[in-house]
């Protein structure tokens, strides 16, 4: 079955920016978003894998549910700055895209449909590939003064 990698955000320190008193709202909102995403990803990485299902379908379904929770957690972060909202929304969309592709892959595996499985794997790969650039965007924006 297809294994999915997860990349977590690196917590960003803003002490230098805070000391100068500029962008405190940006700092607070970035910290709130990064904290929620990091906590969600950490929880995802600690989730146990089921060894009783060699097909991996159970793991795919559990991962899809976890990605939906990550999307919900991200959307719950109260933000007012347009740029931080966009980053949050992009991360939320990516998490939902991954969840959808994982469910489609699980269904294709259950149905033993190689065509749908291939399509779902392609969609999952594309969704997962969004994560690294998005993490870089979040970190770059949040670290800029």
Secondary structure, DSSP 8 states (H G I E B T S, - for coil): --------------HHHHHHT--HHHHHHHHHHHHHHHHHHHHHHHS---SS-TT-HHHHHHHHHHHHHHHHHHHTS----HHHHHHHHHHHHHHHHHHHHHHHHHHHHHHT-HHHHHHHHHHHHHHHHHHHHHHHHHHHHHH--
